[in-house]
Every structure is written in C-alpha cells, then in structure tokens.
Amino acid sequence: MMKLVQKIAVGYIRGKFRILSAVSPSKTAEQALNLFSTPQRRTKGPLPAVFSTAEKLYFPFEHYHINGFRWNGGAAKRALVIHGFESSMINFDKYIQGFLDKGYEVLAFDAPAHGRSSGKRVNALQYCNFIQQICRQYGPMDAFIAHSLGGLALCMALAEMGTEKKPRMALIAPATETETLVNQFFQFIRLKRPEVREEFEKIIIRVGGQPTAWFSIGRTLDYFDADILWIHDEDDKITPVEDALKIRDSHRPNIRFEITQDLGHNKIYRDTVVRNTVLDFFDTVQETAS
C-alpha cells in the first residue's frame, strides 16, 4: 500500500512540474529547489540507550531551533558526529559509543529540518553554516564523522573557516558533487526543459552566491588540512561512486579510500565492518601522529 501511495505522489509531482514548466520556467525552478531542499521523511524515533547518559543541548541557528547532545564534556579530545539528508543523530549511536570508549567528548545534533530540530527545508550552504556555528560555540574539533550531505557541508565549512588543529575525518558516502545530485533530481522528476534548469541555476547563484558546481568536495580539498578516511560503495545510487573515484585518482596523500560493495548509500554506515574501520582509523591516525 505504501509503495502505491508513493508512486501516486511521484506521478502527481511529475505531472505538476510538466504542466507548470510549459507555463513558467522560473516558477517551476523555484518550486523544484524547494522540493530539492525538503526532506521527505523525518527520523524521530526513540532515543537509543547511549543518549540517556548525555547532556541535552539547544541553540538557535538562523530561524531554526537546534537540538543536540554532548557526552563526556571536558575531555581532552572532541568529536562531532554529522548525519546526512533525511537522517538523524540517533542513527549514529554506535559511533557515539565508539568515540566514548576512546575517551572523546562527543557532540551530535539534528540538522535544521531533521530529527528533533525545527524547520522544513535546508540546503548545503545552511548546513555548512550550521556546522561552523557548532565549531565556534562548542570548541575546535579533533575528529569528525560525516555521512552524505553532512560530508559535503563539513568540507565546505572547514574550507571556509580553516582548522585550529589538523582534524581526523571519516567521510561515509559523502555528497561529493552537488551538480550530480541536481542532475539526478531533474531526471527523477522528469524536468527536461533546459529553460527550467537555467532558471534553477540562477536561483542557486542568487541564494548561494555561487554556481552549483562550486558546492563540491573536490573544490574544498585545497583549502583545509585533515587526515581523511573516505568510504564509498560501488552501488551507491544517491551519491555515485564515480565522483569519489575522480578524487581518489588525484592521489591526495592525506586521503585513504575504502570502496565497499552491496551496501548502497545508507546500509554502509550501519555496516559493522565499516563502523569498525571508521573507529579504528581514529586510533591509527592518533598513534601515527604521536
């Protein structure tokens, strides 16, 4: 039944955009961007057990009310866990516990329009600014884990604000190129008129100050220094591995790539082997640096 409802909803959206695009490419582009920036589901289930030991945190960001948690405040090392689009901090409870086992202070927040935070829409630039505010408000980070859109936003944030320390980062299926995501989105809703895409690009430049291609992990990597573990799956249909392989082929010495199979975009961060690889990475880097 749910799949039938979803098919009807998708069909309705496609039909609506097809009719509107013939009348007004600019209005179509505005509505397409709104849809592109709107999570279609909100993860807001029960808090996993590890959250019962945490300090609750709240802060205002733009017009949002942000909810988060902190564990082990005041520890010598600090880690920030960053979820992806349509996800939540609660999906990363095992990573949080893993960091706690290593003695880290751990911070985790629901991004705007996600989980227990307020709002209906969020874009990559807002997510970037959100991460910057966390870093300013709660101190410089020694370690980051970021999935999907969170990975792109993290790299954009670090490229803009720099780093007080050389952090360690695990990027899990990051949204490597926004241009790829937009292309996939236009294909999915079957918007084929070039005039709509041109208007969409104009809105991106007006709102974000830069063209779509600028919102790219590849662009950011020359602007900050970090030891990076990058894990991506061959079968990722959301953030295609091809974009990640272009960066792998540039042979940056600070990035270690791990390519998995049969895990897709969301199973990858839930996989036990991947999780252990990520958590072991922080031990390895720390020992190397000491």
C-alpha positions as protocol buffer text, in pm:
chain_id: "A"
residue {
  index: 1
  type: MET
  ca { x: 0 y: 0 z: 0 }
}
residue {
  index: 2
  type: MET
  ca { x: 278 y: 244 z: 93 }
}
residue {
  index: 3
  type: LYS
  ca { x: 458 y: 185 z: -237 }
}
residue {
  index: 4
  type: LEU
  ca { x: 133 y: 255 z: -425 }
}
residue {
  index: 5
  type: VAL
  ca { x: 86 y: 582 z: -236 }
}
residue {
  index: 6
  type: GLN
  ca { x: 446 y: 680 z: -310 }
}
residue {
  index: 7
  type: LYS
  ca { x: 400 y: 605 z: -681 }
}
residue {
  index: 8
  type: ILE
  ca { x: 86 y: 818 z: -691 }
}
residue {
  index: 9
  type: ALA
  ca { x: 267 y: 1104 z: -514 }
}
residue {
  index: 10
  type: VAL
  ca { x: 564 y: 1088 z: -751 }
}
residue {
  index: 11
  type: GLY
  ca { x: 333 y: 1076 z: -1051 }
}
residue {
  index: 12
  type: TYR
  ca { x: 145 y: 1379 z: -924 }
}
residue {
  index: 13
  type: ILE
  ca { x: 467 y: 1577 z: -873 }
}
residue {
  index: 14
  type: ARG
  ca { x: 596 y: 1490 z: -1218 }
}
residue {
  index: 15
  type: GLY
  ca { x: 267 y: 1588 z: -1379 }
}
residue {
  index: 16
  type: LYS
  ca { x: 253 y: 1914 z: -1186 }
}
residue {
  index: 17
  type: PHE
  ca { x: 607 y: 2011 z: -1291 }
}
residue {
  index: 18
  type: ARG
  ca { x: 544 y: 1912 z: -1652 }
}
residue {
  index: 19
  type: ILE
  ca { x: 242 y: 2143 z: -1676 }
}
residue {
  index: 20
  type: LEU
  ca { x: 400 y: 2428 z: -1480 }
}
residue {
  index: 21
  type: SER
  ca { x: 724 y: 2417 z: -1679 }
}
residue {
  index: 22
  type: ALA
  ca { x: 534 y: 2485 z: -2000 }
}
residue {
  index: 23
  type: VAL
  ca { x: 384 y: 2797 z: -1845 }
}
residue {
  index: 24
  type: SER
  ca { x: 660 y: 2941 z: -1623 }
}
residue {
  index: 25
  type: PRO
  ca { x: 1016 y: 2803 z: -1615 }
}
residue {
  index: 26
  type: SER
  ca { x: 1112 y: 3044 z: -1336 }
}
residue {
  index: 27
  type: LYS
  ca { x: 827 y: 2941 z: -1106 }
}
residue {
  index: 28
  type: THR
  ca { x: 897 y: 2576 z: -1186 }
}
residue {
  index: 29
  type: ALA
  ca { x: 1260 y: 2625 z: -1089 }
}
residue {
  index: 30
  type: GLU
  ca { x: 1162 y: 2788 z: -758 }
}
residue {
  index: 31
  type: GLN
  ca { x: 932 y: 2501 z: -669 }
}
residue {
  index: 32
  type: ALA
  ca { x: 1191 y: 2246 z: -783 }
}
residue {
  index: 33
  type: LEU
  ca { x: 1450 y: 2399 z: -549 }
}
residue {
  index: 34
  type: ASN
  ca { x: 1201 y: 2393 z: -262 }
}
residue {
  index: 35
  type: LEU
  ca { x: 1138 y: 2025 z: -323 }
}
residue {
  index: 36
  type: PHE
  ca { x: 1510 y: 1953 z: -364 }
}
residue {
  index: 37
  type: SER
  ca { x: 1576 y: 2114 z: -23 }
}
residue {
  index: 38
  type: THR
  ca { x: 1288 y: 1946 z: 160 }
}
residue {
  index: 39
  type: PRO
  ca { x: 1347 y: 1616 z: 343 }
}
residue {
  index: 40
  type: GLN
  ca { x: 1060 y: 1384 z: 256 }
}
residue {
  index: 41
  type: ARG
  ca { x: 1082 y: 1198 z: 584 }
}
residue {
  index: 42
  type: ARG
  ca { x: 1192 y: 1293 z: 934 }
}
residue {
  index: 43
  type: THR
  ca { x: 1377 y: 1042 z: 1152 }
}
residue {
  index: 44
  type: LYS
  ca { x: 1243 y: 1099 z: 1502 }
}
residue {
  index: 45
  type: GLY
  ca { x: 1230 y: 762 z: 1674 }
}
residue {
  index: 46
  type: PRO
  ca { x: 1309 y: 673 z: 2035 }
}
residue {
  index: 47
  type: LEU
  ca { x: 1649 y: 779 z: 2163 }
}
residue {
  index: 48
  type: PRO
  ca { x: 1899 y: 490 z: 2179 }
}
residue {
  index: 49
  type: ALA
  ca { x: 2033 y: 395 z: 2522 }
}
residue {
  index: 50
  type: VAL
  ca { x: 2357 y: 595 z: 2491 }
}
residue {
  index: 51
  type: PHE
  ca { x: 2154 y: 918 z: 2481 }
}
residue {
  index: 52
  type: SER
  ca { x: 2037 y: 862 z: 2840 }
}
residue {
  index: 53
  type: THR
  ca { x: 2388 y: 950 z: 2961 }
}
residue {
  index: 54
  type: ALA
  ca { x: 2417 y: 1273 z: 2760 }
}
residue {
  index: 55
  type: GLU
  ca { x: 2375 y: 1641 z: 2837 }
}
residue {
  index: 56
  type: LYS
  ca { x: 2098 y: 1798 z: 2627 }
}
residue {
  index: 57
  type: LEU
  ca { x: 2197 y: 2100 z: 2418 }
}
residue {
  index: 58
  type: TYR
  ca { x: 1983 y: 2361 z: 2245 }
}
residue {
  index: 59
  type: PHE
  ca { x: 2078 y: 2665 z: 2040 }
}
residue {
  index: 60
  type: PRO
  ca { x: 1919 y: 2898 z: 1784 }
}
residue {
  index: 61
  type: PHE
  ca { x: 2051 y: 2894 z: 1428 }
}
residue {
  index: 62
  type: GLU
  ca { x: 1901 y: 3133 z: 1174 }
}
residue {
  index: 63
  type: HIS
  ca { x: 1526 y: 3072 z: 1216 }
}
residue {
  index: 64
  type: TYR
  ca { x: 1572 y: 2714 z: 1344 }
}
residue {
  index: 65
  type: HIS
  ca { x: 1573 y: 2566 z: 1693 }
}
residue {
  index: 66
  type: ILE
  ca { x: 1853 y: 2308 z: 1709 }
}
residue {
  index: 67
  type: ASN
  ca { x: 1851 y: 2005 z: 1937 }
}
residue {
  index: 68
  type: GLY
  ca { x: 2160 y: 1806 z: 2025 }
}
residue {
  index: 69
  type: PHE
  ca { x: 2357 y: 1620 z: 2290 }
}
residue {
  index: 70
  type: ARG
  ca { x: 2702 y: 1621 z: 2446 }
}
residue {
  index: 71
  type: TRP
  ca { x: 2878 y: 1334 z: 2617 }
}
residue {
  index: 72
  type: ASN
  ca { x: 3191 y: 1337 z: 2833 }
}
residue {
  index: 73
  type: GLY
  ca { x: 3222 y: 1718 z: 2834 }
}
residue {
  index: 74
  type: GLY
  ca { x: 3568 y: 1849 z: 2905 }
}
residue {
  index: 75
  type: ALA
  ca { x: 3761 y: 1551 z: 2770 }
}
residue {
  index: 76
  type: ALA
  ca { x: 4096 y: 1621 z: 2603 }
}
residue {
  index: 77
  type: LYS
  ca { x: 3970 y: 1519 z: 2257 }
}
residue {
  index: 78
  type: ARG
  ca { x: 3645 y: 1631 z: 2095 }
}
residue {
  index: 79
  type: ALA
  ca { x: 3447 y: 1465 z: 1814 }
}
residue {
  index: 80
  type: LEU
  ca { x: 3147 y: 1584 z: 1612 }
}
residue {
  index: 81
  type: VAL
  ca { x: 2908 y: 1334 z: 1451 }
}
residue {
  index: 82
  type: ILE
  ca { x: 2724 y: 1470 z: 1144 }
}
residue {
  index: 83
  type: HIS
  ca { x: 2431 y: 1291 z: 982 }
}
residue {
  index: 84
  type: GLY
  ca { x: 2309 y: 1306 z: 623 }
}
residue {
  index: 85
  type: PHE
  ca { x: 1994 y: 1419 z: 443 }
}
residue {
  index: 86
  type: GLU
  ca { x: 1670 y: 1271 z: 582 }
}
residue {
  index: 87
  type: SER
  ca { x: 1867 y: 1115 z: 868 }
}
residue {
  index: 88
  type: SER
  ca { x: 1930 y: 1199 z: 1235 }
}
residue {
  index: 89
  type: MET
  ca { x: 2194 y: 1185 z: 1505 }
}
residue {
  index: 90
  type: ILE
  ca { x: 2010 y: 888 z: 1658 }
}
residue {
  index: 91
  type: ASN
  ca { x: 2121 y: 670 z: 1364 }
}
residue {
  index: 92
  type: PHE
  ca { x: 2485 y: 708 z: 1475 }
}
residue {
  index: 93
  type: ASP
  ca { x: 2456 y: 588 z: 1833 }
}
residue {
  index: 94
  type: LYS
  ca { x: 2714 y: 312 z: 1785 }
}
residue {
  index: 95
  type: TYR
  ca { x: 2968 y: 564 z: 1651 }
}
residue {
  index: 96
  type: ILE
  ca { x: 2897 y: 785 z: 1951 }
}
residue {
  index: 97
  type: GLN
  ca { x: 2958 y: 492 z: 2185 }
}
residue {
  index: 98
  type: GLY
  ca { x: 3276 y: 406 z: 1997 }
}
residue {
  index: 99
  type: PHE
  ca { x: 3413 y: 756 z: 2047 }
}
residue {
  index: 100
  type: LEU
  ca { x: 3318 y: 747 z: 2415 }
}
residue {
  index: 101
  type: ASP
  ca { x: 3508 y: 422 z: 2453 }
}
residue {
  index: 102
  type: LYS
  ca { x: 3813 y: 607 z: 2318 }
}
residue {
  index: 103
  type: GLY
  ca { x: 3778 y: 889 z: 2573 }
}
residue {
  index: 104
  type: TYR
  ca { x: 3640 y: 1161 z: 2345 }
}
residue {
  index: 105
  type: GLU
  ca { x: 3397 y: 1436 z: 2427 }
}
residue {
  index: 106
  type: VAL
  ca { x: 3124 y: 1374 z: 2168 }
}
residue {
  index: 107
  type: LEU
  ca { x: 2876 y: 1618 z: 2015 }
}
residue {
  index: 108
  type: ALA
  ca { x: 2583 y: 1529 z: 1792 }
}
residue {
  index: 109
  type: PHE
  ca { x: 2298 y: 1747 z: 1664 }
}
residue {
  index: 110
  type: ASP
  ca { x: 1998 y: 1712 z: 1439 }
}
residue {
  index: 111
  type: ALA
  ca { x: 2048 y: 1945 z: 1144 }
}
residue {
  index: 112
  type: PRO
  ca { x: 1785 y: 2203 z: 1050 }
}
residue {
  index: 113
  type: ALA
  ca { x: 1467 y: 2034 z: 917 }
}
residue {
  index: 114
  type: HIS
  ca { x: 1580 y: 1700 z: 1058 }
}
residue {
  index: 115
  type: GLY
  ca { x: 1502 y: 1486 z: 1361 }
}
residue {
  index: 116
  type: ARG
  ca { x: 1423 y: 1688 z: 1672 }
}
residue {
  index: 117
  type: SER
  ca { x: 1534 y: 2023 z: 1525 }
}
residue {
  index: 118
  type: SER
  ca { x: 1283 y: 2260 z: 1369 }
}
residue {
  index: 119
  type: GLY
  ca { x: 1226 y: 2359 z: 1008 }
}
residue {
  index: 120
  type: LYS
  ca { x: 1107 y: 2212 z: 680 }
}
residue {
  index: 121
  type: ARG
  ca { x: 1392 y: 2282 z: 436 }
}
residue {
  index: 122
  type: VAL
  ca { x: 1770 y: 2306 z: 439 }
}
residue {
  index: 123
  type: ASN
  ca { x: 2038 y: 2349 z: 174 }
}
residue {
  index: 124
  type: ALA
  ca { x: 2410 y: 2273 z: 164 }
}
residue {
  index: 125
  type: LEU
  ca { x: 2513 y: 2631 z: 245 }
}
residue {
  index: 126
  type: GLN
  ca { x: 2288 y: 2640 z: 553 }
}
residue {
  index: 127
  type: TYR
  ca { x: 2423 y: 2302 z: 664 }
}
residue {
  index: 128
  type: CYS
  ca { x: 2777 y: 2438 z: 619 }
}
residue {
  index: 129
  type: ASN
  ca { x: 2699 y: 2746 z: 829 }
}
residue {
  index: 130
  type: PHE
  ca { x: 2530 y: 2524 z: 1089 }
}
residue {
  index: 131
  type: ILE
  ca { x: 2850 y: 2319 z: 1130 }
}
residue {
  index: 132
  type: GLN
  ca { x: 3057 y: 2636 z: 1156 }
}
residue {
  index: 133
  type: GLN
  ca { x: 2836 y: 2763 z: 1438 }
}
residue {
  index: 134
  type: ILE
  ca { x: 2874 y: 2434 z: 1626 }
}
residue {
  index: 135
  type: CYS
  ca { x: 3253 y: 2456 z: 1598 }
}
residue {
  index: 136
  type: ARG
  ca { x: 3257 y: 2817 z: 1715 }
}
residue {
  index: 137
  type: GLN
  ca { x: 3016 y: 2757 z: 2001 }
}
residue {
  index: 138
  type: TYR
  ca { x: 3144 y: 2425 z: 2133 }
}
residue {
  index: 139
  type: GLY
  ca { x: 3513 y: 2446 z: 2054 }
}
residue {
  index: 140
  type: PRO
  ca { x: 3753 y: 2318 z: 1789 }
}
residue {
  index: 141
  type: MET
  ca { x: 3711 y: 1953 z: 1692 }
}
residue {
  index: 142
  type: ASP
  ca { x: 3975 y: 1682 z: 1682 }
}
residue {
  index: 143
  type: ALA
  ca { x: 3758 y: 1436 z: 1492 }
}
residue {
  index: 144
  type: PHE
  ca { x: 3458 y: 1428 z: 1261 }
}
residue {
  index: 145
  type: ILE
  ca { x: 3232 y: 1157 z: 1121 }
}
residue {
  index: 146
  type: ALA
  ca { x: 3002 y: 1274 z: 842 }
}
residue {
  index: 147
  type: HIS
  ca { x: 2760 y: 1095 z: 610 }
}
residue {
  index: 148
  type: SER
  ca { x: 2610 y: 1205 z: 278 }
}
residue {
  index: 149
  type: LEU
  ca { x: 2514 y: 1576 z: 267 }
}
residue {
  index: 150
  type: GLY
  ca { x: 2684 y: 1614 z: 603 }
}
residue {
  index: 151
  type: GLY
  ca { x: 3015 y: 1525 z: 439 }
}
residue {
  index: 152
  type: LEU
  ca { x: 2983 y: 1797 z: 175 }
}
residue {
  index: 153
  type: ALA
  ca { x: 2872 y: 2054 z: 434 }
}
residue {
  index: 154
  type: LEU
  ca { x: 3163 y: 1963 z: 662 }
}
residue {
  index: 155
  type: CYS
  ca { x: 3422 y: 2007 z: 387 }
}
residue {
  index: 156
  type: MET
  ca { x: 3268 y: 2338 z: 285 }
}
residue {
  index: 157
  type: ALA
  ca { x: 3273 y: 2454 z: 647 }
}
residue {
  index: 158
  type: LEU
  ca { x: 3637 y: 2361 z: 704 }
}
residue {
  index: 159
  type: ALA
  ca { x: 3744 y: 2516 z: 373 }
}
residue {
  index: 160
  type: GLU
  ca { x: 3588 y: 2845 z: 478 }
}
residue {
  index: 161
  type: MET
  ca { x: 3686 y: 2867 z: 844 }
}
residue {
  index: 162
  type: GLY
  ca { x: 4013 y: 2672 z: 846 }
}
residue {
  index: 163
  type: THR
  ca { x: 4121 y: 2446 z: 1128 }
}
residue {
  index: 164
  type: GLU
  ca { x: 4295 y: 2524 z: 1457 }
}
residue {
  index: 165
  type: LYS
  ca { x: 4413 y: 2163 z: 1469 }
}
residue {
  index: 166
  type: LYS
  ca { x: 4469 y: 1908 z: 1195 }
}
residue {
  index: 167
  type: PRO
  ca { x: 4148 y: 1709 z: 1242 }
}
residue {
  index: 168
  type: ARG
  ca { x: 4075 y: 1347 z: 1156 }
}
residue {
  index: 169
  type: MET
  ca { x: 3772 y: 1296 z: 935 }
}
residue {
  index: 170
  type: ALA
  ca { x: 3574 y: 993 z: 827 }
}
residue {
  index: 171
  type: LEU
  ca { x: 3358 y: 1071 z: 525 }
}
residue {
  index: 172
  type: ILE
  ca { x: 3100 y: 797 z: 466 }
}
residue {
  index: 173
  type: ALA
  ca { x: 2932 y: 812 z: 124 }
}
residue {
  index: 174
  type: PRO
  ca { x: 2967 y: 1192 z: 111 }
}
residue {
  index: 175
  type: ALA
  ca { x: 2771 y: 1402 z: -137 }
}
residue {
  index: 176
  type: THR
  ca { x: 3077 y: 1468 z: -350 }
}
residue {
  index: 177
  type: GLU
  ca { x: 2933 y: 1689 z: -624 }
}
residue {
  index: 178
  type: THR
  ca { x: 2610 y: 1888 z: -590 }
}
residue {
  index: 179
  type: GLU
  ca { x: 2587 y: 1911 z: -968 }
}
residue {
  index: 180
  type: THR
  ca { x: 2548 y: 1533 z: -981 }
}
residue {
  index: 181
  type: LEU
  ca { x: 2271 y: 1543 z: -721 }
}
residue {
  index: 182
  type: VAL
  ca { x: 2085 y: 1814 z: -913 }
}
residue {
  index: 183
  type: ASN
  ca { x: 2115 y: 1620 z: -1239 }
}
residue {
  index: 184
  type: GLN
  ca { x: 1973 y: 1310 z: -1071 }
}
residue {
  index: 185
  type: PHE
  ca { x: 1692 y: 1513 z: -917 }
}
residue {
  index: 186
  type: PHE
  ca { x: 1592 y: 1663 z: -1252 }
}
residue {
  index: 187
  type: GLN
  ca { x: 1593 y: 1317 z: -1409 }
}
residue {
  index: 188
  type: PHE
  ca { x: 1382 y: 1174 z: -1126 }
}
residue {
  index: 189
  type: ILE
  ca { x: 1108 y: 1438 z: -1154 }
}
residue {
  index: 190
  type: ARG
  ca { x: 1146 y: 1431 z: -1534 }
}
residue {
  index: 191
  type: LEU
  ca { x: 1211 y: 1800 z: -1579 }
}
residue {
  index: 192
  type: LYS
  ca { x: 1365 y: 1811 z: -1926 }
}
residue {
  index: 193
  type: ARG
  ca { x: 1315 y: 2170 z: -2036 }
}
residue {
  index: 194
  type: PRO
  ca { x: 1657 y: 2343 z: -2044 }
}
residue {
  index: 195
  type: GLU
  ca { x: 1492 y: 2674 z: -1956 }
}
residue {
  index: 196
  type: VAL
  ca { x: 1396 y: 2534 z: -1615 }
}
residue {
  index: 197
  type: ARG
  ca { x: 1749 y: 2418 z: -1543 }
}
residue {
  index: 198
  type: GLU
  ca { x: 1882 y: 2761 z: -1645 }
}
residue {
  index: 199
  type: GLU
  ca { x: 1638 y: 2930 z: -1406 }
}
residue {
  index: 200
  type: PHE
  ca { x: 1729 y: 2681 z: -1134 }
}
residue {
  index: 201
  type: GLU
  ca { x: 2096 y: 2774 z: -1173 }
}
residue {
  index: 202
  type: LYS
  ca { x: 2011 y: 3145 z: -1149 }
}
residue {
  index: 203
  type: ILE
  ca { x: 1834 y: 3084 z: -819 }
}
residue {
  index: 204
  type: ILE
  ca { x: 2130 y: 2885 z: -684 }
}
residue {
  index: 205
  type: ILE
  ca { x: 2362 y: 3173 z: -766 }
}
residue {
  index: 206
  type: ARG
  ca { x: 2122 y: 3428 z: -617 }
}
residue {
  index: 207
  type: VAL
  ca { x: 2068 y: 3232 z: -295 }
}
residue {
  index: 208
  type: GLY
  ca { x: 2412 y: 3077 z: -250 }
}
residue {
  index: 209
  type: GLY
  ca { x: 2633 y: 3332 z: -423 }
}
residue {
  index: 210
  type: GLN
  ca { x: 2795 y: 3062 z: -637 }
}
residue {
  index: 211
  type: PRO
  ca { x: 2702 y: 2823 z: -921 }
}
residue {
  index: 212
  type: THR
  ca { x: 2602 y: 2465 z: -847 }
}
residue {
  index: 213
  type: ALA
  ca { x: 2945 y: 2331 z: -942 }
}
residue {
  index: 214
  type: TRP
  ca { x: 3105 y: 2534 z: -660 }
}
residue {
  index: 215
  type: PHE
  ca { x: 2927 y: 2321 z: -399 }
}
residue {
  index: 216
  type: SER
  ca { x: 3178 y: 2041 z: -438 }
}
residue {
  index: 217
  type: ILE
  ca { x: 3406 y: 1846 z: -205 }
}
residue {
  index: 218
  type: GLY
  ca { x: 3669 y: 1840 z: -478 }
}
residue {
  index: 219
  type: ARG
  ca { x: 3684 y: 2220 z: -475 }
}
residue {
  index: 220
  type: THR
  ca { x: 3729 y: 2237 z: -97 }
}
residue {
  index: 221
  type: LEU
  ca { x: 4018 y: 1997 z: -51 }
}
residue {
  index: 222
  type: ASP
  ca { x: 4290 y: 2253 z: -127 }
}
residue {
  index: 223
  type: TYR
  ca { x: 4164 y: 2484 z: 149 }
}
residue {
  index: 224
  type: PHE
  ca { x: 4199 y: 2279 z: 467 }
}
residue {
  index: 225
  type: ASP
  ca { x: 4434 y: 2018 z: 609 }
}
residue {
  index: 226
  type: ALA
  ca { x: 4299 y: 1694 z: 756 }
}
residue {
  index: 227
  type: ASP
  ca { x: 4366 y: 1323 z: 766 }
}
residue {
  index: 228
  type: ILE
  ca { x: 4068 y: 1170 z: 585 }
}
residue {
  index: 229
  type: LEU
  ca { x: 3919 y: 824 z: 561 }
}
residue {
  index: 230
  type: TRP
  ca { x: 3673 y: 813 z: 270 }
}
residue {
  index: 231
  type: ILE
  ca { x: 3439 y: 514 z: 246 }
}
residue {
  index: 232
  type: HIS
  ca { x: 3208 y: 477 z: -53 }
}
residue {
  index: 233
  type: ASP
  ca { x: 3007 y: 190 z: -200 }
}
residue {
  index: 234
  type: GLU
  ca { x: 3013 y: 78 z: -563 }
}
residue {
  index: 235
  type: ASP
  ca { x: 2632 y: 50 z: -561 }
}
residue {
  index: 236
  type: ASP
  ca { x: 2554 y: 392 z: -414 }
}
residue {
  index: 237
  type: LYS
  ca { x: 2260 y: 528 z: -616 }
}
residue {
  index: 238
  type: ILE
  ca { x: 2237 y: 857 z: -422 }
}
residue {
  index: 239
  type: THR
  ca { x: 2597 y: 982 z: -425 }
}
residue {
  index: 240
  type: PRO
  ca { x: 2755 y: 789 z: -713 }
}
residue {
  index: 241
  type: VAL
  ca { x: 3097 y: 638 z: -654 }
}
residue {
  index: 242
  type: GLU
  ca { x: 3219 y: 778 z: -987 }
}
residue {
  index: 243
  type: ASP
  ca { x: 3252 y: 1125 z: -833 }
}
residue {
  index: 244
  type: ALA
  ca { x: 3451 y: 982 z: -542 }
}
residue {
  index: 245
  type: LEU
  ca { x: 3680 y: 787 z: -775 }
}
residue {
  index: 246
  type: LYS
  ca { x: 3779 y: 1110 z: -952 }
}
residue {
  index: 247
  type: ILE
  ca { x: 3914 y: 1237 z: -621 }
}
residue {
  index: 248
  type: ARG
  ca { x: 4078 y: 903 z: -544 }
}
residue {
  index: 249
  type: ASP
  ca { x: 4255 y: 920 z: -880 }
}
residue {
  index: 250
  type: SER
  ca { x: 4407 y: 1256 z: -785 }
}
residue {
  index: 251
  type: HIS
  ca { x: 4619 y: 1060 z: -530 }
}
residue {
  index: 252
  type: ARG
  ca { x: 4598 y: 1300 z: -240 }
}
residue {
  index: 253
  type: PRO
  ca { x: 4831 y: 1162 z: 28 }
}
residue {
  index: 254
  type: ASN
  ca { x: 4605 y: 1268 z: 317 }
}
residue {
  index: 255
  type: ILE
  ca { x: 4303 y: 1066 z: 194 }
}
residue {
  index: 256
  type: ARG
  ca { x: 4264 y: 692 z: 238 }
}
residue {
  index: 257
  type: PHE
  ca { x: 3989 y: 538 z: 27 }
}
residue {
  index: 258
  type: GLU
  ca { x: 3790 y: 225 z: 105 }
}
residue {
  index: 259
  type: ILE
  ca { x: 3544 y: 108 z: -164 }
}
residue {
  index: 260
  type: THR
  ca { x: 3275 y: -135 z: -47 }
}
residue {
  index: 261
  type: GLN
  ca { x: 3019 y: -348 z: -231 }
}
residue {
  index: 262
  type: ASP
  ca { x: 2647 y: -416 z: -191 }
}
residue {
  index: 263
  type: LEU
  ca { x: 2593 y: -160 z: 85 }
}
residue {
  index: 264
  type: GLY
  ca { x: 2448 y: 129 z: -110 }
}
residue {
  index: 265
  type: HIS
  ca { x: 2407 y: 473 z: 43 }
}
residue {
  index: 266
  type: ASN
  ca { x: 2250 y: 403 z: 383 }
}
residue {
  index: 267
  type: LYS
  ca { x: 2342 y: 46 z: 476 }
}
residue {
  index: 268
  type: ILE
  ca { x: 2707 y: 150 z: 450 }
}
residue {
  index: 269
  type: TYR
  ca { x: 2720 y: 346 z: 776 }
}
residue {
  index: 270
  type: ARG
  ca { x: 2519 y: 77 z: 958 }
}
residue {
  index: 271
  type: ASP
  ca { x: 2756 y: -200 z: 850 }
}
residue {
  index: 272
  type: THR
  ca { x: 2963 y: -342 z: 1136 }
}
residue {
  index: 273
  type: VAL
  ca { x: 3281 y: -379 z: 929 }
}
residue {
  index: 274
  type: VAL
  ca { x: 3254 y: -19 z: 807 }
}
residue {
  index: 275
  type: ARG
  ca { x: 3190 y: 108 z: 1158 }
}
residue {
  index: 276
  type: ASN
  ca { x: 3490 y: -77 z: 1297 }
}
residue {
  index: 277
  type: THR
  ca { x: 3705 y: 51 z: 1010 }
}
residue {
  index: 278
  type: VAL
  ca { x: 3599 y: 407 z: 1086 }
}
residue {
  index: 279
  type: LEU
  ca { x: 3660 y: 385 z: 1460 }
}
residue {
  index: 280
  type: ASP
  ca { x: 3993 y: 206 z: 1412 }
}
residue {
  index: 281
  type: PHE
  ca { x: 4101 y: 486 z: 1177 }
}
residue {
  index: 282
  type: PHE
  ca { x: 4099 y: 736 z: 1461 }
}
residue {
  index: 283
  type: ASP
  ca { x: 4322 y: 514 z: 1671 }
}
residue {
  index: 284
  type: THR
  ca { x: 4564 y: 463 z: 1382 }
}
residue {
  index: 285
  type: VAL
  ca { x: 4594 y: 830 z: 1299 }
}
residue {
  index: 286
  type: GLN
  ca { x: 4644 y: 927 z: 1662 }
}
residue {
  index: 287
  type: GLU
  ca { x: 4920 y: 674 z: 1710 }
}
residue {
  index: 288
  type: THR
  ca { x: 5093 y: 786 z: 1389 }
}
residue {
  index: 289
  type: ALA
  ca { x: 5082 y: 1149 z: 1491 }
}
residue {
  index: 290
  type: SER
  ca { x: 5216 y: 1092 z: 1844 }
}
